[in-house]
């Protein structure tokens, strides 16, 4: 059998590479401009390599009773890791994936095809435009993992964007976003303030070292119109191979501090990661 070889292609947002995993057959790492973006095992879509993706999967696992199908809107597609996971763990789910990088989508479709009957529909579109066009109350879960290079685009960091997400979710739905920041958390605090203005309940999942400000890293922001079931989520995150902490209530209020919601006119992209923060090796 021929050994898989890397695939390199110029896409809309840079240079994408699909790198085969020498330890797992039919498993691939997607990078864009050397930054890791997605990991997919075509033979086992429930295998999740990245820590923050595992935390988003915990949220999806706790979003409804086991095996119950979900209506999920994914903002940001990459190699479609989480849509594949939901299709495998919750058959019958309806999922819409929004990815602005058309060339990246072509690359993924060609080399990492979706299984037939997956229930996944992929849209080559801007995440906010697609969100604004979505029907009210149409999603059980919104997963936001949108990065232009290594930064969340400014038009996805405003309170107007947060309110649009709130309109699209069902009353008991949950919004889950992958964000990245470091102390003193100016960006993260502004995002929490945005979603506090649009939702009644918030929570945060992160590695303790990141939440304590010891290093730059990923955190998952959760928002809902109804109370978030943090107990099962806390158990899953604590028992994970990469343990994380769930923060809510007064601790989250203290983290927000004096931060105020940010309007579209003042919104900025997330901070540039320090050198080496997410690089390979």
C-alpha distance (Angstrom), angle and dihedral (degrees) to the residues before:
residue distance angle dihedral
X1 . . .
X2 3.78 . .
X3 3.78 115.1 .
X4 3.83 113.7 -117.8
X5 3.77 113.8 -105.9
X6 3.81 129.6 -150.7
X7 3.79 118.5 -91.0
X8 3.81 117.0 -142.8
X9 3.78 123.2 -172.0
X10 3.79 138.9 160.4
X11 3.80 108.5 -118.5
X12 3.79 132.3 -179.2
X13 3.82 94.2 -87.0
X14 3.81 100.8 38.9
X15 3.80 138.3 -67.9
X16 3.79 115.8 -23.6
X17 3.78 124.5 -159.0
X18 3.78 129.6 -169.4
X19 3.79 107.3 -157.3
X20 3.82 121.0 -169.5
X21 3.80 117.3 -128.2
X22 3.80 107.7 -124.3
X23 3.82 90.6 -154.9
X24 3.82 98.9 52.6
X25 3.79 126.9 45.9
X26 3.83 114.0 -123.1
X27 3.78 93.1 5.2
X28 3.79 120.4 132.0
X29 3.80 139.6 -172.2
X30 3.80 117.1 -146.3
X31 3.79 117.5 -152.9
X32 3.79 129.9 177.7
X33 3.80 115.5 -158.7
X34 3.82 88.3 -12.9
X35 3.82 93.5 -57.3
X36 3.83 114.2 120.5
X37 3.82 110.4 -114.8
X38 3.81 109.1 165.7
X39 3.78 142.8 -3.7
X40 3.81 120.4 -154.1
X41 3.79 130.9 -177.5
X42 3.80 104.7 -164.2
X43 3.82 91.6 -163.6
X44 3.82 94.5 48.2
X45 3.82 114.0 25.7
X46 3.82 89.9 176.7
X47 3.82 90.0 67.5
X48 3.80 106.6 98.6
X49 3.78 119.8 -171.7
X50 3.81 104.6 -179.1
X51 3.80 119.7 76.9
X52 3.81 96.7 -137.1
X53 3.81 91.4 47.5
X54 3.81 89.4 54.3
X55 3.81 88.6 53.7
X56 3.78 92.3 50.3
X57 3.81 87.5 49.6
X58 3.82 89.7 53.6
X59 3.81 87.9 55.2
X60 3.80 90.7 51.0
X61 3.81 91.0 46.9
X62 3.82 90.2 54.5
X63 3.81 96.1 42.4
X64 3.82 94.9 86.8
X65 3.81 140.2 -3.8
X66 3.80 114.9 -63.4
X67 3.82 114.7 -73.0
X68 3.82 92.9 5.2
X69 3.83 110.3 137.6
X70 3.78 119.4 -115.0
X71 3.79 136.1 -156.6
X72 3.80 102.9 -131.3
X73 3.80 130.7 -177.5
X74 3.80 112.7 -160.3
X75 3.79 115.7 -161.6
X76 3.78 103.8 -160.2
X77 3.79 121.0 24.4
X78 3.79 114.5 -164.2
X79 3.79 106.9 163.0
X80 3.85 91.4 -20.9
X81 3.81 95.1 -109.6
X82 3.81 98.1 156.1
X83 3.82 96.2 39.9
X84 3.81 87.8 54.8
X85 3.82 89.4 48.5
X86 3.81 93.1 51.9
X87 3.81 91.9 45.8
X88 3.82 89.2 54.0
X89 3.82 98.0 42.8
X90 3.81 99.3 35.8
X91 3.82 109.3 33.0
X92 3.77 113.8 -160.9
X93 3.80 94.2 35.0
X94 3.79 117.7 142.7
X95 3.79 112.5 -137.2
X96 3.77 132.9 -177.9
X97 3.79 117.7 -165.6
X98 3.80 121.7 -163.6
X99 3.81 118.5 -160.1
X100 3.80 122.8 166.1
X101 3.82 96.2 -163.0
X102 3.80 103.0 86.9
X103 3.80 95.6 -178.0
X104 3.79 90.7 51.5
X105 3.80 89.6 52.2
X106 3.79 90.7 51.6
X107 3.79 90.3 51.3
X108 3.80 93.1 49.3
X109 3.80 93.8 45.9
X110 3.81 90.8 50.4
X111 3.79 99.3 46.6
X112 3.82 104.1 22.5
X113 3.81 103.6 35.3
X114 3.79 121.1 -172.0
X115 3.80 118.0 -116.0
X116 3.78 117.1 -105.8
X117 3.77 116.2 -91.7
X118 3.80 93.1 19.3
X119 3.81 93.8 140.7
X120 3.81 89.0 -131.8
X121 3.81 119.5 134.4
X122 3.80 117.0 -171.0
X123 3.81 121.8 -153.0
X124 3.80 123.1 -164.4
X125 3.79 96.4 -145.5
X126 3.78 146.1 107.7
X127 3.80 111.6 -75.8
X128 3.78 97.1 -131.7
X129 3.78 94.4 44.4
X130 3.81 90.5 51.4
X131 3.81 91.0 46.5
X132 3.80 91.6 51.4
X133 3.81 89.9 50.8
X134 3.81 94.3 49.8
X135 3.83 116.8 106.7
X136 3.81 117.4 -104.1
X137 3.79 114.8 -93.7
X138 3.81 92.9 8.5
X139 3.83 102.0 127.7
X140 3.79 133.8 66.4
X141 3.80 90.3 -167.8
X142 3.80 134.3 14.4
X143 3.80 114.1 -160.6
X144 3.81 113.5 -165.5
X145 3.80 117.0 -165.8
X146 3.79 103.1 148.3
X147 3.77 121.3 151.6
X148 3.78 128.5 166.9
X149 3.78 96.0 -153.4
X150 3.80 101.7 -42.6
X151 3.82 98.4 -25.4
X152 3.80 135.4 77.8
X153 3.84 106.3 -117.9
X154 3.80 115.8 -108.9
X155 3.81 95.8 -119.0
X156 3.83 88.0 63.6
X157 3.81 94.9 53.3
X158 3.82 102.9 65.2
X159 3.79 134.1 99.7
X160 3.81 89.6 -117.8
X161 3.81 88.3 59.3
X162 3.83 90.1 49.1
X163 3.80 91.2 51.6
X164 3.80 90.9 49.7
X165 3.80 89.7 53.8
X166 3.79 88.5 50.1
X167 3.80 90.8 54.2
X168 3.82 93.5 51.8
X169 3.81 95.7 49.2
X170 3.78 122.7 86.1
X171 3.82 115.3 -114.8
X172 3.81 92.2 -95.4
X173 3.80 94.9 33.9
X174 3.78 126.1 119.9
X175 3.80 133.7 -135.7
X176 3.81 116.4 -149.8
X177 3.80 122.7 -175.3
X178 3.77 132.9 -176.9
X179 3.80 108.6 -137.7
X180 3.79 133.4 169.1
X181 3.79 128.3 -148.9
X182 3.78 144.4 131.4
X183 3.79 137.6 -147.6
X184 3.01 130.0 -22.1
X185 3.85 82.4 30.8
X186 3.80 97.5 -147.3
X187 3.81 91.6 155.4
X188 3.80 95.9 43.4
X189 3.79 92.3 47.7
X190 3.81 90.7 51.8
X191 3.81 90.2 51.2
X192 3.78 91.6 50.6
X193 3.80 89.2 50.1
X194 3.82 90.4 51.0
X195 3.78 93.6 52.2
X196 3.81 93.4 41.6
X197 3.81 86.1 60.2
X198 3.82 91.7 52.0
X199 3.82 103.8 34.6
X200 3.78 136.7 41.7
X201 3.81 97.2 -139.5
X202 3.82 132.8 45.3
X203 3.80 137.4 177.0
X204 3.77 136.8 171.7
X205 3.81 131.1 -147.4
X206 3.77 120.3 -160.8
X207 3.75 147.0 136.3
X208 3.83 108.9 -86.9
X209 3.82 92.4 -121.8
X210 3.81 90.4 55.8
X211 3.81 94.2 44.8
X212 3.80 90.0 49.7
X213 3.80 90.1 54.0
X214 3.78 96.2 -114.2
X215 3.78 94.3 127.1
X216 3.80 143.5 3.3
X217 3.80 112.9 -97.6
X218 3.77 151.8 127.8
X219 3.78 125.3 -59.1
X220 3.80 129.3 179.8
X221 3.81 116.3 -133.5
X222 3.80 116.6 -154.8
X223 3.80 126.4 -164.8
X224 3.80 133.1 175.5
X225 3.78 140.7 163.3
X226 3.81 89.4 -129.7
X227 3.83 131.8 44.7
X228 3.80 113.6 -67.1
X229 3.82 115.0 -127.1
X230 3.79 94.7 -124.8
X231 3.83 97.3 165.7
X232 3.83 97.5 73.2
X233 3.79 90.0 37.7
X234 3.81 90.8 52.1
X235 3.80 91.0 51.5
X236 3.79 93.1 50.4
X237 3.80 93.8 46.6
X238 3.82 93.3 46.7
X239 3.82 92.7 49.1
X240 3.81 94.6 47.2
X241 3.79 121.1 112.8
X242 3.82 84.3 -114.2
X243 3.83 101.8 42.8
X244 3.79 118.5 -144.3
X245 3.79 136.0 -178.6
X246 3.80 127.7 -125.1
X247 3.81 113.6 -141.5
X248 3.80 125.5 -168.3
X249 3.79 142.0 134.7
X250 3.83 120.2 34.8
X251 3.82 93.2 -4.9
X252 3.78 89.9 59.1
X253 3.81 92.0 46.2
X254 3.80 88.3 54.3
X255 3.80 91.0 50.3
X256 3.81 91.8 52.0
X257 3.81 89.3 50.9
X258 3.78 110.6 157.1
X259 3.81 96.0 -16.2
X260 3.79 114.7 135.0
X261 3.81 131.5 -155.1
X262 3.79 114.6 -87.1
X263 3.81 119.3 -132.8
X264 3.80 124.7 -142.6
X265 3.79 90.2 -103.3
X266 3.81 91.8 59.1
X267 3.80 101.5 32.9
X268 3.80 119.2 125.5
X269 3.79 134.1 -172.7
X270 3.79 119.7 -94.7
X271 3.82 115.9 -87.3
X272 3.78 122.0 -78.4
X273 3.81 108.4 -104.0
X274 3.79 115.3 -116.3
X275 3.81 115.8 -102.7
X276 3.76 111.1 -73.2
X277 3.81 96.0 11.3
X278 3.80 94.3 124.7
X279 3.81 103.2 7.5
X280 3.78 123.4 127.9
X281 3.77 118.8 -100.2
